[in-house]
Amino acid sequence: MCFNISEERRDKSMKTSFFKRDVTPDRSCRMGGYDRKQKSTGVLDPIQVNYMSLEVDQKVILFAMIDCICLEKSFVEEIQEEVSKIIGIAKHQIIISCIHTHSAPCYFKLTFESVPAETALTQNLKEQIKKDLLYCHQHMQISTLQYETCMIDGLYGNRNVKDGWSDKSFHVLKFFHNNQLIGSFVNISTHPTLLNGNNLLLSADLLGHVRNQLEEQLQAPVFISNGTCGDVSTRFYRDGHEDLDQIAHAILQQYNQKKTTENITLDQCELKDIAYDSTSDFKNDPIHLSIRKRVEADDTNPMKDLFLHKCDIKEAMGKFTLQLRSLIIDYGNIMIITLPGDILSAFGKKIKAAFPNKIVIFICYSGNYCNYFVPEEEYGKYFETFNSRLQIGEADKFIQKIINLAK
């Protein structure tokens, strides 16, 4: 027997669930970030995978956030393929991202570093995420939403130009079931690099400590994500005495003192998936070669050798293609946009300016890791260019395609 249910009568209730998994290795392992040759010697704080499932307008989005520095496209796609078949949703509705800590296990080899991946750990991680996503999906509860936000003063900012623009917004989406807080989605935009290359203790770094302290405060799970922080760090705000707990506490202190609160109803969901292929060949790229010549001639640049080493790596890649992918999730009041790498602040500013009447939240380091996205006007000026696998102007084209599609 078949029943036709009108659009008005369908269940429009928002549903959510939260779950977390401690995946801290029980042995010493190679670490991702800073090209460290030494293995980890202990654990500063747990390495986790955090999950959130959100259903709005009968459309389910599953989120998995890994405490690591980067992702690999094949890893993400295998998870999406298997889970989507079981649940019966599109692959792009399964979002796999990471917080970009430089002090987690080396699950994936970084393009510009020589440290090999811990493949056994990576395989175990992949299988666990598949199971946990299904669990999270099965335990959704009807929910209501409260949105809180504030701007963070000091503590971190644009690492290339101290007074340059960076996204200092701190977003908190609180989900309640029967007036009981069941979990929070948090978004911040800063490099989690308070721990430097001398650190050999596994850690989720700054975002992990913000997450842990806020969970203790709220007595509920916290799913934390990183935004457009490609050129954002604590560089200009360090006095040599700060530690992770202190900076995390200072961020949450500002949040508690300055937050504004708004009750928001999510009852619509429009999904737009975009893929853009970008082909590069740095060995034959005149802009890249001119930047290289400029660096070679500048004996005053303390990073000269590092920059030239990055140029060598890029030229040795030959001709290659990166698939840049983004999912736009438009909930009406709130728009969430996933991005596949280190997105510089200017791009975040440009997208937000295009949607002044929406709360725009970016989940970066999502789906794949395509390194730095540098705006054309900044290309060649700073470190990020030398760790970018995109030729000049390609990032701009991709960001503009996102804006056009979102509109």
SVG drawing of the C-alpha trace seen along z (x, -y; Angstrom):
<svg xmlns="http://www.w3.org/2000/svg" viewBox="-2 -47 75 49">
<polyline fill="none" stroke="black" stroke-width="0.4" points="0.0,0.0 1.3,-3.4 0.6,-6.7 1.3,-10.1 2.3,-12.6 2.0,-16.3 5.0,-18.5 3.2,-20.4 2.6,-17.2 6.1,-15.8 8.1,-15.7 10.2,-18.9 11.7,-18.4 15.4,-19.0 17.3,-16.0 20.9,-15.8 23.3,-13.5 26.9,-13.7 29.5,-11.0 33.3,-10.9 35.9,-8.2 39.4,-8.2 41.8,-7.0 45.1,-7.7 47.6,-5.1 48.9,-2.8 52.4,-3.0 55.0,-5.5 54.3,-6.7 55.4,-9.1 53.8,-12.6 52.3,-14.7 53.7,-18.2 57.0,-20.0 58.7,-17.2 59.9,-15.6 62.0,-12.5 61.5,-11.5 58.5,-9.4 56.1,-10.5 57.3,-9.9 54.0,-10.2 50.6,-11.8 49.7,-15.3 46.0,-15.0 43.8,-12.4 43.6,-12.1 39.9,-12.0 37.4,-11.7 34.3,-13.7 31.0,-13.1 27.8,-15.1 24.7,-14.0 22.2,-16.7 18.9,-16.2 17.0,-19.2 14.2,-19.2 14.6,-15.4 18.2,-15.9 20.9,-14.2 24.4,-15.5 27.0,-13.3 30.1,-15.0 33.4,-13.4 36.2,-15.6 39.6,-14.0 42.4,-15.2 45.1,-15.3 46.9,-17.7 45.4,-16.7 43.3,-14.2 43.7,-12.1 41.0,-12.0 41.0,-8.2 40.6,-7.8 37.5,-10.1 35.9,-8.7 36.1,-5.1 34.3,-6.1 31.7,-8.1 31.1,-5.3 30.4,-2.6 28.4,-4.7 26.3,-6.3 25.2,-2.9 24.1,-1.7 22.2,-4.8 20.9,-5.8 22.2,-9.3 24.5,-11.1 28.2,-10.7 28.7,-14.5 26.3,-14.4 29.1,-12.7 31.7,-15.3 35.1,-14.1 37.4,-16.9 40.3,-17.5 41.3,-20.2 44.8,-20.6 46.8,-19.9 50.5,-19.4 51.0,-17.1 48.8,-14.1 49.8,-10.7 50.9,-10.9 47.9,-9.3 48.7,-10.8 52.0,-11.8 52.2,-15.6 53.2,-16.6 55.9,-19.0 57.3,-16.7 59.2,-13.4 57.6,-11.6 55.8,-8.5 52.3,-7.7 51.5,-5.3 49.4,-3.1 48.3,-0.6 46.9,-3.3 45.3,-4.9 43.5,-1.7 42.2,-1.2 41.1,-4.8 39.1,-4.4 37.3,-1.3 36.4,-2.8 35.0,-6.0 32.7,-3.9 31.2,-2.2 31.0,-5.4 29.2,-7.4 26.5,-4.7 26.2,-4.7 25.9,-8.5 23.2,-8.4 21.2,-5.8 21.0,-7.9 19.6,-11.2 17.1,-13.0 14.6,-15.8 16.3,-19.0 16.1,-22.8 18.9,-25.2 20.5,-28.1 23.2,-30.1 25.9,-32.0 28.7,-34.1 31.4,-36.6 34.5,-38.2 37.9,-37.2 40.2,-40.1 44.0,-39.5 45.3,-36.0 45.6,-35.2 45.4,-37.0 46.8,-37.4 50.4,-36.0 51.7,-37.9 50.3,-41.3 49.6,-41.9 46.7,-44.3 45.5,-42.5 42.0,-41.0 41.3,-37.6 38.1,-35.9 37.9,-36.4 34.4,-35.1 33.7,-32.3 30.5,-30.4 28.7,-28.0 25.6,-26.1 23.9,-24.5 21.5,-21.7 18.9,-20.8 16.5,-17.8 13.7,-18.3 15.5,-21.4 18.6,-19.4 21.9,-20.3 23.0,-17.3 25.9,-18.8 27.5,-21.9 29.0,-22.6 31.9,-25.1 33.8,-26.9 37.0,-29.0 39.6,-30.1 43.2,-29.8 46.2,-27.5 46.5,-25.1 50.3,-25.4 51.1,-26.5 53.1,-23.3 56.2,-23.6 58.4,-21.1 60.2,-20.2 57.1,-18.7 57.0,-14.9 53.8,-14.5 50.6,-13.6 48.1,-16.4 45.1,-18.1 46.8,-21.4 44.8,-24.6 41.5,-23.4 41.6,-20.3 42.1,-22.2 39.3,-24.7 37.1,-21.6 38.0,-19.9 37.5,-23.0 34.2,-23.9 33.0,-20.3 33.8,-20.5 32.0,-23.8 28.9,-22.7 28.9,-19.1 28.0,-18.0 30.0,-16.9 31.6,-19.6 32.3,-19.2 34.9,-21.7 35.9,-22.7 38.5,-25.0 37.7,-27.8 39.7,-30.1 42.9,-30.1 45.5,-29.6 47.3,-32.8 46.1,-32.9 48.2,-32.0 49.3,-33.2 52.6,-34.4 52.2,-38.1 50.6,-37.5 53.1,-35.2 55.0,-36.4 56.9,-33.2 55.0,-32.3 51.6,-31.1 50.6,-27.5 47.7,-25.6 45.4,-25.7 46.0,-29.4 45.2,-30.4 42.2,-28.1 41.0,-29.5 41.4,-33.1 39.4,-32.3 36.5,-30.8 36.7,-33.7 35.9,-36.1 33.2,-33.8 31.5,-33.7 31.8,-37.4 30.9,-38.7 28.6,-36.2 25.3,-37.2 22.5,-34.6 19.8,-33.9 17.3,-31.1 17.2,-29.9 14.9,-27.4 16.4,-25.3 13.5,-24.1 15.0,-24.2 18.1,-22.7 19.5,-23.3 22.7,-21.4 25.0,-22.4 28.1,-20.4 30.8,-21.8 34.0,-20.2 36.6,-22.1 39.7,-20.5 42.9,-22.6 45.9,-21.6 49.4,-22.8 52.9,-22.4 55.2,-24.6 58.3,-23.6 56.8,-25.4 54.8,-28.1 56.3,-31.6 54.8,-33.2 56.3,-30.5 59.7,-30.7 59.8,-34.5 59.0,-34.1 61.8,-31.6 64.3,-34.0 63.3,-36.7 64.0,-34.5 67.3,-33.3 68.4,-36.9 67.4,-37.9 70.2,-37.0 68.5,-38.9 65.6,-36.5 66.0,-34.2 63.7,-31.7 65.5,-31.6 66.6,-28.0 63.2,-26.8 61.4,-28.6 63.8,-27.2 63.4,-23.7 59.6,-24.1 60.1,-25.3 62.2,-22.2 59.4,-19.9 56.7,-21.7 58.8,-21.6 59.5,-17.9 55.8,-17.1 55.5,-17.6 52.0,-18.2 49.2,-17.2 45.6,-17.9 43.9,-18.6 40.1,-18.2 38.9,-21.1 35.6,-20.3 33.1,-22.1 29.7,-21.5 27.4,-24.4 24.8,-23.7 22.2,-26.5 19.9,-26.4 18.5,-29.8 19.8,-31.7 23.0,-29.7 25.2,-28.7 28.0,-26.1 30.7,-25.8 33.3,-23.0 36.7,-23.8 39.6,-21.4 42.7,-23.0 44.4,-26.0 42.1,-28.9 43.6,-32.4 41.6,-35.0 40.9,-37.2 38.8,-34.4 36.8,-34.0 36.2,-37.7 35.1,-37.7 32.6,-34.9 31.1,-36.5 30.8,-39.8 28.7,-38.2 26.2,-37.0 25.8,-39.8 22.4,-38.5 23.6,-35.0 25.7,-33.5 28.5,-31.9 30.6,-29.1 33.5,-27.5 34.7,-23.9 38.2,-23.8 40.5,-20.9 37.5,-18.9 37.3,-16.1 40.9,-16.4 44.0,-18.5 45.0,-20.7 47.4,-22.8 47.2,-26.6 44.6,-28.7 46.3,-32.1 44.5,-35.1 46.0,-36.4 46.9,-39.8 48.9,-38.0 50.5,-35.3 54.3,-35.3 54.4,-37.5 54.4,-35.1 55.2,-31.5 51.8,-30.2 52.6,-30.6 55.5,-28.2 53.3,-25.5 50.6,-25.9 49.9,-23.4 47.7,-25.9 49.0,-28.2 48.2,-31.9 44.5,-32.7 43.2,-29.1 42.1,-29.6 40.3,-32.8 38.4,-31.0 37.3,-28.2 36.2,-30.7 34.2,-32.7 32.5,-29.5 31.4,-28.8 30.0,-32.3 28.2,-32.1 26.7,-28.7 25.7,-29.7 23.8,-32.7"/>
</svg>
